[in-house]
Amino acid sequence: MIPTDDTKGVYNMKILFQGDSITDAGRDHSNPHHLGEGYPKYAAQGMQEAFPDVDFEFIDLGISGNQTKDLVARLQSDFVDVQPDIVSILIGINDVWHHAAEKDWIPNEVFEERYRTVLEAIKTQTKAKILMLEPFLIPVADKQVFWEDLPEKINIIRKLAREYADAYLALDGRLNEAFIGTAPTAFAADGVHPTEMGARYIGSQYVEAVSPLVQAVKG
């Protein structure tokens, strides 16, 4: 992206955060530039520090409770119409969580089809670089039986990332490694929704993963 006309050496760049409650993080839905209290807030802070020559516009359109089917429904208004330079997606835990409670698992092929629809639209209808973040579960209680297909969903996401993503953040592995030596609940009290410590950690990992994409957009 070329520098702005009025400020030599400063680049404009639009960053779109997409996902569920982990991305929503209590944001003000009437203001898409409000980043809530989760990882987007800390990622934005880190990116501004790392790239003082970039004038970032951060947009958070994560919605609590969303599944992949909801991203498909929001494709035009919340992806294509936004025309971001970089879009990040953290989705999938509710495709497991909701149906675990109902004991009605989402077939893996349906999950893959939905996610692929989202990624294909981004690739063909925008010029955005794609950062994919995998969903995660921190074992803070005996809940693993209700999440038995999460590893399968993560493998599907990794497969799709190889096809579509410009960068990938393996959050499940990194978070489960990061809490070693401390209480798992320090990162996510319920195993899913990050505490401030967890959000700060994800934000820092996000900056590391997205930095090459920022450089690529700058050209």
C-alpha positions in Angstrom: 0.0 0.0 0.0 1.4 3.4 -1.0 2.0 6.2 1.6 -0.8 8.7 2.1 -0.6 11.9 0.2 -0.6 14.2 3.2 1.9 12.4 5.4 5.1 11.2 3.8 6.0 7.7 4.9 2.8 7.0 6.7 0.6 4.1 5.4 -3.1 3.6 5.8 -4.1 0.1 6.6 -7.5 -1.5 7.5 -7.4 -4.5 9.9 -10.6 -6.5 10.4 -11.0 -8.8 13.4 -13.7 -11.5 12.9 -15.0 -14.3 15.2 -17.1 -15.1 18.1 -17.2 -14.0 21.8 -13.4 -14.3 22.1 -13.1 -11.6 19.5 -16.2 -9.7 20.6 -15.0 -9.4 24.2 -17.6 -6.9 25.2 -17.2 -4.5 22.4 -19.7 -1.7 21.7 -21.7 -3.1 18.7 -22.7 0.4 17.7 -19.1 1.4 17.1 -17.1 -1.1 14.9 -13.9 0.6 16.0 -14.4 -0.3 19.6 -12.2 -3.3 20.3 -13.7 -4.5 23.6 -11.4 -5.9 26.3 -10.0 -9.0 24.6 -7.1 -9.8 22.3 -8.0 -7.3 19.5 -7.4 -4.5 22.0 -3.9 -5.8 22.9 -3.1 -6.8 19.3 -3.9 -3.3 18.1 -1.7 -1.7 20.8 1.1 -4.0 19.8 0.8 -3.3 16.1 0.8 0.5 16.7 4.0 0.2 18.7 5.6 -2.1 16.1 4.6 0.0 13.1 4.6 3.7 13.9 4.7 4.5 10.2 1.3 2.8 9.7 -2.0 4.6 10.3 -4.1 1.6 11.2 -7.9 1.5 11.1 -9.0 -1.4 13.4 -12.5 -2.8 13.0 -13.9 -5.5 15.3 -16.9 -7.3 14.0 -16.8 -10.4 16.2 -20.1 -11.4 17.6 -20.6 -13.5 20.7 -22.1 -17.0 20.1 -21.2 -17.0 16.4 -20.6 -20.2 14.5 -19.2 -20.7 11.0 -22.7 -20.5 9.6 -23.1 -17.0 11.0 -19.9 -15.9 9.2 -21.4 -17.2 6.0 -24.5 -15.2 6.6 -22.5 -12.0 7.3 -20.1 -12.5 4.3 -21.2 -9.5 2.2 -21.8 -6.9 4.9 -19.1 -7.8 7.4 -16.3 -9.0 5.1 -16.7 -8.0 1.4 -18.2 -4.6 2.0 -15.5 -3.7 4.5 -12.6 -4.4 2.0 -9.9 -4.8 4.7 -6.2 -5.0 3.9 -5.8 -7.8 6.5 -8.6 -9.9 8.0 -8.1 -12.3 10.9 -10.6 -15.0 11.8 -11.0 -16.9 15.1 -14.0 -19.2 14.8 -15.0 -22.8 15.5 -15.3 -23.3 19.2 -19.1 -22.7 19.1 -19.4 -25.2 16.3 -18.3 -27.7 19.0 -19.7 -26.1 22.1 -23.3 -25.6 21.0 -23.7 -29.0 19.6 -21.8 -30.7 22.4 -24.5 -29.5 24.8 -27.1 -30.9 22.4 -25.2 -34.1 21.8 -25.6 -33.3 18.1 -22.2 -33.0 16.5 -21.8 -30.8 13.5 -20.5 -33.1 10.7 -16.9 -32.2 9.8 -17.7 -31.9 6.2 -20.4 -29.3 7.0 -17.9 -27.3 9.1 -15.3 -27.5 6.4 -17.8 -26.4 3.7 -18.9 -23.4 5.7 -15.4 -22.2 6.6 -14.3 -22.7 3.0 -17.1 -20.6 1.8 -15.9 -17.7 4.0 -12.3 -18.1 2.9 -13.1 -18.4 -0.8 -15.2 -15.2 -0.7 -12.4 -13.3 1.0 -9.9 -14.6 -1.6 -12.1 -13.8 -4.6 -13.9 -10.7 -3.6 -11.3 -8.8 -1.6 -7.6 -8.2 -1.7 -7.2 -8.9 2.0 -4.4 -10.9 3.5 -5.8 -13.7 5.7 -4.6 -14.6 9.2 -6.3 -17.6 10.6 -6.3 -18.4 14.3 -7.3 -21.8 15.6 -9.8 -22.3 18.4 -8.5 -23.6 21.7 -9.5 -25.3 24.9 -7.5 -25.0 28.1 -8.2 -28.0 30.3 -9.5 -26.3 33.5 -12.2 -28.9 34.3 -13.4 -32.4 33.3 -15.0 -31.1 30.1 -13.0 -32.9 27.5 -15.7 -35.5 26.8 -17.9 -32.6 25.5 -15.2 -31.4 23.2 -14.2 -34.7 21.6 -14.3 -33.4 18.0 -12.3 -30.2 18.7 -9.0 -31.8 17.5 -10.8 -32.8 14.3 -12.1 -29.3 13.7 -8.6 -27.9 14.4 -7.2 -30.3 11.8 -9.7 -29.1 9.3 -8.8 -25.5 10.0 -5.1 -26.2 9.5 -5.9 -27.9 6.2 -7.9 -24.9 5.1 -5.1 -22.6 6.2 -2.7 -24.4 4.0 -5.0 -23.6 1.1 -6.1 -20.0 1.9 -4.2 -18.4 4.7 -1.3 -16.0 4.4 -0.5 -16.6 8.1 -1.6 -19.0 10.8 -1.7 -18.9 14.6 -1.8 -22.2 16.3 -3.5 -21.0 19.5 -4.5 -24.3 21.0 -0.9 -25.5 21.1 0.6 -22.2 22.1 -1.9 -21.6 25.0 -1.6 -25.1 26.3 2.2 -24.6 26.3 2.1 -21.1 27.8 0.2 -22.0 31.0 2.8 -24.7 32.0 4.2 -23.6 35.3 1.1 -21.6 36.3 -2.6 -22.3 36.8 -4.5 -22.9 33.5 -7.3 -20.7 34.9 -4.9 -17.7 34.8 -5.3 -17.7 31.0 -9.0 -18.7 30.7 -11.1 -19.3 33.8 -13.6 -21.5 31.9 -11.0 -22.9 29.5 -12.4 -20.9 26.6 -12.8 -17.2 27.3 -9.5 -15.5 28.0 -8.7 -13.6 31.2 -6.8 -10.3 30.8 -3.6 -12.4 31.0 -4.8 -14.7 28.3 -6.0 -11.8 26.1 -2.7 -10.1 26.4 -0.8 -13.3 25.5 -3.0 -13.9 22.4 -2.6 -10.2 21.5 1.2 -10.6 21.6 1.1 -13.8 19.5 -1.2 -12.0 17.0 1.3 -9.2 16.5 4.1 -11.7 15.8 1.9 -13.6 13.3 0.5 -10.6 11.5 3.7 -8.5 11.2 4.9 -10.2 8.0 1.4 -9.5 6.5 1.7 -5.8 7.4 5.1 -5.6 5.7 3.6 -7.3 2.6 0.7 -4.9 2.4 3.1 -2.0 2.8 5.1 -3.4 -0.2 
